[in-house]
Amino acid sequence: MLRYTIRLFGPEEQPVLLSGTLLAAFFASLDTATKGAVRLRLDGRSFARGTQPAWLSRASFYRLEGVDTNNSTFQLSAPSLEETVAAKTPQYELIASDDSHKTGLTLFAESLRDALSGTPHADTYDAPLLKAFQRFEGVFNAGVVGVELRNSNPVSPKIEFVPQDLKAFTALRPKKFEPRYVKIAGKLEMIRFSDSAFALQLANGTIVRGIFASGAPHPLDEFFGKPVVVSGAALFRPSGSLLRIDAEQVDLANEADQVLWAAIPRSEDPLLGPRGPLEFSKAGPGVADPFGRWPRELSEEDAGEFVTLLSEVR
């Protein structure tokens, strides 16, 4: 459990009265922003319509350990993500190795820090999370002129949040990248049968994680350790980097697939555009004919010629 100290102060850094209105506004804002920060890091979006998933409440859990009314200070504690997120869930697989020891409050603090500094292209905040930070206006309207957050890690700097920062958040306009239909080829390195999560190792060694989106069971085991081509929706982080693939179809990859779909999908691609793969011309036989079909639909002879052609072009 990592411990945190949050101090609310008034003019000239004097303590403030911890009224019911202030307490309700503060903890409602903190809870909303913490859940948003956690969901963004693990799910690629801070907020979504519908019922919140059960894992989110566990991952963003924190406990009030004590209150110092004389100094308007709260003592909190929180468990790490690896302790709160169940191992057999897609979200567990999406926890970055350097984030596993962090808590929901730590992710909140990192998101707030990057937003306060205006860090461009950060994966730690998006537009809805910035709106959640602006909900702290209710705290500032209750007599608070500053919020100070620090944790028990001596190397972690304290974070200070003041009313003027709310205007700065309005000026930040992080991009939102919509899911895109993509194809990607690699070696199927990991399968988790409980929820059809999987991992692909690309030709350059990069690991891409995904979930088989169909509700029906899929025989991924027959592809384990083999080259496959995955078709589905690519989800992106706020920086535009790939978060995961929500797969709709998985097939064995032939040689042409492994060449054509070897790259990590990008959030913005002038060749692919926002709606899907480029439609090549089917004007006539010869080279135009193989280009008009997906590589796995080609004969072995055509596929070999296609790979040779691509190599010559490159």
C-alpha positions as CSV (number, residue, x, y, z in Angstrom):
1,M,0.0,0.0,0.0
2,L,1.4,3.4,-1.0
3,R,0.5,6.3,1.2
4,Y,-0.5,9.8,0.1
5,T,-1.0,13.2,1.8
6,I,-3.4,15.7,0.3
7,R,-3.6,19.2,1.8
8,L,-6.2,21.8,1.1
9,F,-5.2,25.4,1.9
10,G,-6.8,28.8,1.8
11,P,-5.3,32.3,1.4
12,E,-1.8,32.7,2.6
13,E,-1.7,28.9,2.8
14,Q,-3.9,28.8,5.9
15,P,-6.0,25.7,6.7
16,V,-9.6,25.7,5.5
17,L,-12.8,24.6,7.1
18,L,-13.6,21.1,6.1
19,S,-17.3,21.6,5.6
20,G,-19.7,18.9,4.3
21,T,-20.0,20.8,1.0
22,L,-16.2,20.9,0.6
23,L,-15.7,17.3,1.5
24,A,-18.4,16.1,-0.9
25,A,-17.0,18.2,-3.8
26,F,-13.4,17.1,-3.1
27,F,-13.9,13.4,-2.9
28,A,-16.4,13.3,-5.8
29,S,-13.9,15.1,-8.0
30,L,-11.0,12.9,-6.8
31,D,-12.9,9.7,-7.4
32,T,-14.1,10.7,-10.9
33,A,-10.6,11.9,-12.0
34,T,-8.9,8.8,-10.5
35,K,-11.2,6.4,-12.4
36,G,-10.7,8.4,-15.6
37,A,-7.0,8.3,-15.3
38,V,-7.0,4.6,-14.6
39,R,-9.4,3.8,-17.4
40,L,-7.4,5.9,-19.9
41,R,-4.2,4.0,-19.2
42,L,-5.7,0.5,-19.3
43,D,-8.6,0.9,-21.8
44,G,-7.5,3.8,-24.0
45,R,-10.3,6.1,-23.1
46,S,-11.0,7.9,-19.8
47,F,-14.8,7.7,-20.0
48,A,-17.4,5.8,-21.9
49,R,-21.1,5.6,-22.0
50,G,-22.9,2.8,-20.1
51,T,-22.2,1.1,-16.8
52,Q,-18.7,1.3,-15.4
53,P,-16.8,-2.0,-15.6
54,A,-16.3,-3.8,-12.2
55,W,-12.5,-3.8,-12.6
56,L,-12.4,0.0,-12.7
57,S,-13.6,0.4,-9.2
58,R,-11.1,-2.1,-7.9
59,A,-8.2,-0.6,-9.9
60,S,-9.0,3.0,-8.7
61,F,-9.6,2.0,-5.0
62,Y,-8.1,4.1,-2.2
63,R,-8.7,4.3,1.5
64,L,-9.0,7.3,3.8
65,E,-6.6,6.6,6.7
66,G,-6.9,9.8,8.6
67,V,-7.9,13.5,8.6
68,D,-6.1,16.3,10.3
69,T,-8.7,19.0,10.6
70,N,-6.2,21.5,12.1
71,N,-4.2,21.4,8.9
72,S,-7.0,20.4,6.4
73,T,-5.0,17.4,5.5
74,F,-6.1,13.9,4.4
75,Q,-4.0,10.7,4.7
76,L,-4.9,8.1,2.0
77,S,-3.5,4.7,1.0
78,A,-4.0,2.6,-2.1
79,P,-2.9,-0.8,-3.4
80,S,-1.0,-1.3,-6.7
81,L,-2.6,-2.2,-10.0
82,E,-1.1,-5.7,-9.9
83,E,-2.9,-6.2,-6.6
84,T,-6.3,-4.9,-7.7
85,V,-6.7,-5.9,-11.4
86,A,-7.5,-9.5,-11.8
87,A,-4.9,-11.5,-13.7
88,K,-7.4,-13.1,-16.0
89,T,-8.7,-9.9,-17.6
90,P,-7.8,-8.0,-20.7
91,Q,-7.0,-5.0,-18.7
92,Y,-4.3,-6.8,-16.7
93,E,-2.5,-7.6,-20.0
94,L,-2.5,-3.9,-20.9
95,I,-0.8,-2.8,-17.7
96,A,2.7,-1.5,-18.8
97,S,5.5,-3.2,-16.9
98,D,6.6,0.1,-15.3
99,D,3.0,0.8,-14.2
100,S,2.3,-2.5,-12.4
101,H,3.5,-1.2,-9.1
102,K,1.6,2.1,-9.3
103,T,-1.8,2.8,-7.8
104,G,-4.9,4.5,-9.2
105,L,-4.0,7.6,-7.2
106,T,-0.5,7.5,-8.8
107,L,-2.0,7.4,-12.3
108,F,-4.3,10.3,-11.3
109,A,-1.3,12.3,-10.1
110,E,0.7,11.6,-13.3
111,S,-2.2,12.6,-15.5
112,L,-2.7,15.8,-13.5
113,R,1.0,16.6,-13.5
114,D,1.2,16.3,-17.3
115,A,-1.9,18.3,-17.8
116,L,-0.6,21.1,-15.5
117,S,2.7,21.2,-17.4
118,G,0.9,21.1,-20.8
119,T,3.0,18.1,-21.9
120,P,2.1,17.6,-25.6
121,H,1.1,14.2,-27.0
122,A,0.8,12.7,-23.6
123,D,-0.9,9.3,-23.1
124,T,-1.9,10.3,-19.6
125,Y,-4.8,12.6,-20.3
126,D,-7.5,13.1,-23.0
127,A,-10.2,15.7,-23.4
128,P,-12.8,14.0,-21.1
129,L,-10.2,13.7,-18.3
130,L,-9.4,17.4,-18.6
131,K,-13.1,18.1,-18.0
132,A,-12.9,15.8,-14.9
133,F,-10.1,17.9,-13.6
134,Q,-12.2,21.0,-14.1
135,R,-14.7,19.6,-11.7
136,F,-12.3,20.6,-8.9
137,E,-13.9,24.1,-9.5
138,G,-16.4,23.1,-6.9
139,V,-13.5,22.6,-4.4
140,F,-12.1,26.0,-5.2
141,N,-15.6,27.6,-4.8
142,A,-15.7,26.3,-1.3
143,G,-12.9,28.5,0.0
144,V,-9.8,26.4,-1.2
145,V,-7.1,28.3,-3.2
146,G,-4.8,25.4,-3.6
147,V,-4.5,21.6,-3.4
148,E,-1.2,19.9,-2.7
149,L,-0.6,16.2,-3.3
150,R,2.4,14.1,-2.4
151,N,3.1,10.4,-1.8
152,S,5.4,8.5,0.5
153,N,7.9,7.9,-2.2
154,P,10.7,10.4,-1.5
155,V,11.7,10.8,-5.2
156,S,8.2,11.8,-6.2
157,P,7.7,15.6,-6.3
158,K,4.7,17.2,-4.8
159,I,1.9,18.4,-7.1
160,E,0.2,21.7,-6.6
161,F,-3.1,22.5,-8.2
162,V,-4.6,26.1,-8.1
163,P,-7.8,27.7,-9.6
164,Q,-5.8,29.4,-12.4
165,D,-4.9,25.9,-13.8
166,L,-8.6,25.4,-14.7
167,K,-8.2,28.0,-17.5
168,A,-5.0,26.3,-18.7
169,F,-6.9,23.0,-19.1
170,T,-9.4,24.7,-21.5
171,A,-6.5,25.7,-23.8
172,L,-5.3,22.1,-24.0
173,R,-6.8,20.2,-27.0
174,P,-5.5,16.6,-27.1
175,K,-6.4,14.7,-30.2
176,K,-8.9,11.9,-30.2
177,F,-8.2,9.0,-32.6
178,E,-11.1,6.9,-33.6
179,P,-10.8,3.1,-33.9
180,R,-9.8,2.0,-37.5
181,Y,-10.2,-1.2,-39.3
182,V,-6.8,-2.7,-39.9
183,K,-4.9,-5.9,-40.7
184,I,-1.7,-6.9,-38.9
185,A,0.5,-10.0,-39.3
186,G,2.7,-11.6,-36.7
187,K,3.4,-14.8,-34.8
188,L,0.7,-15.7,-32.2
189,E,2.8,-15.9,-29.0
190,M,0.2,-15.8,-26.3
191,I,-3.4,-17.0,-25.9
192,R,-5.6,-16.7,-22.8
193,F,-8.7,-18.8,-23.3
194,S,-10.7,-17.3,-20.5
195,D,-11.4,-14.1,-22.5
196,S,-9.7,-14.7,-25.9
197,A,-6.9,-12.2,-25.2
198,F,-3.8,-12.8,-27.3
199,A,-0.4,-11.3,-28.2
200,L,1.3,-11.1,-31.6
201,Q,5.0,-10.8,-32.1
202,L,5.7,-8.8,-35.2
203,A,8.7,-9.3,-37.5
204,N,10.7,-6.6,-35.7
205,G,10.0,-8.1,-32.3
206,T,7.3,-5.7,-31.2
207,I,4.5,-7.3,-29.1
208,V,0.9,-6.2,-30.0
209,R,-1.9,-7.2,-27.7
210,G,-5.4,-7.9,-28.7
211,I,-8.8,-9.4,-27.8
212,F,-10.9,-11.5,-30.0
213,A,-14.0,-9.4,-30.1
214,S,-16.6,-12.0,-31.3
215,G,-18.8,-13.4,-28.6
216,A,-18.5,-16.9,-30.1
217,P,-15.5,-19.1,-29.1
218,H,-12.7,-19.0,-31.6
219,P,-10.2,-21.9,-32.0
220,L,-7.1,-19.7,-31.5
221,D,-5.2,-22.7,-30.2
222,E,-4.8,-24.1,-33.7
223,F,-2.8,-21.0,-34.6
224,F,-0.5,-20.9,-31.5
225,G,3.1,-20.3,-32.5
226,K,2.2,-19.8,-36.1
227,P,2.2,-16.7,-38.3
228,V,-1.3,-15.2,-38.5
229,V,-3.0,-12.2,-40.0
230,V,-5.5,-10.4,-37.7
231,S,-8.4,-8.3,-39.0
232,G,-10.3,-5.9,-36.7
233,A,-10.5,-2.5,-35.0
234,A,-7.3,-0.8,-33.8
235,L,-7.7,1.3,-30.7
236,F,-5.2,4.1,-30.0
237,R,-3.9,6.0,-27.1
238,P,-4.1,9.9,-26.9
239,S,-0.6,10.1,-28.4
240,G,-1.8,8.1,-31.4
241,S,0.2,5.0,-30.5
242,L,-1.5,1.6,-30.7
243,L,-3.2,0.3,-27.6
244,R,-4.7,-3.0,-28.8
245,I,-6.5,-4.8,-31.6
246,D,-10.1,-5.8,-31.1
247,A,-10.0,-8.8,-33.5
248,E,-12.9,-9.9,-35.7
249,Q,-11.0,-12.6,-37.7
250,V,-7.8,-14.5,-37.4
251,D,-6.3,-16.5,-40.2
252,L,-3.0,-18.2,-41.0
253,A,-0.7,-15.7,-42.8
254,N,0.9,-16.6,-46.1
255,E,4.2,-15.0,-47.2
256,A,2.5,-12.0,-48.8
257,D,0.5,-11.3,-45.6
258,Q,3.7,-11.3,-43.6
259,V,5.2,-8.6,-45.9
260,L,2.2,-6.5,-46.5
261,W,0.7,-6.3,-42.9
262,A,4.0,-6.4,-40.9
263,A,3.8,-2.8,-39.7
264,I,2.1,-1.5,-36.5
265,P,-1.2,0.2,-37.4
266,R,-1.1,4.0,-37.2
267,S,-3.8,6.3,-36.0
268,E,-3.4,8.5,-39.1
269,D,-2.2,7.0,-42.4
270,P,-2.4,8.8,-45.7
271,L,-2.6,5.5,-47.5
272,L,-5.2,3.8,-45.4
273,G,-7.4,6.8,-44.4
274,P,-10.0,6.8,-41.7
275,R,-12.4,4.2,-43.1
276,G,-10.2,1.2,-43.9
277,P,-7.7,-0.3,-46.3
278,L,-7.0,1.3,-49.7
279,E,-9.0,-0.1,-52.6
280,F,-6.6,-1.0,-55.3
281,S,-7.6,-0.9,-59.0
282,K,-8.9,-4.0,-60.6
283,A,-8.6,-2.7,-64.2
284,G,-7.3,-5.9,-65.7
285,P,-5.2,-9.1,-65.4
286,G,-1.6,-9.2,-64.5
287,V,-0.2,-7.2,-61.7
288,A,-3.4,-5.3,-61.1
289,D,-5.3,-8.5,-60.4
290,P,-3.3,-9.6,-57.3
291,F,-3.4,-6.0,-56.0
292,G,-7.2,-6.1,-56.1
293,R,-7.5,-8.9,-53.6
294,W,-6.3,-9.7,-50.0
295,P,-3.0,-11.6,-50.2
296,R,-4.4,-14.7,-48.5
297,E,-6.9,-15.1,-51.4
298,L,-4.0,-15.4,-53.9
299,S,-2.6,-18.6,-55.2
300,E,0.8,-19.6,-53.9
301,E,2.3,-18.7,-57.3
302,D,0.6,-15.2,-57.3
303,A,1.6,-14.6,-53.7
304,G,5.2,-15.4,-54.5
305,E,5.2,-13.0,-57.4
306,F,3.5,-10.4,-55.2
307,V,6.2,-10.6,-52.5
308,T,8.9,-10.3,-55.2
309,L,7.2,-7.2,-56.6
310,L,7.0,-5.6,-53.2
311,S,10.7,-6.3,-52.6
312,E,11.6,-4.7,-55.9
313,V,9.5,-1.6,-55.2
314,R,11.1,-1.2,-51.8
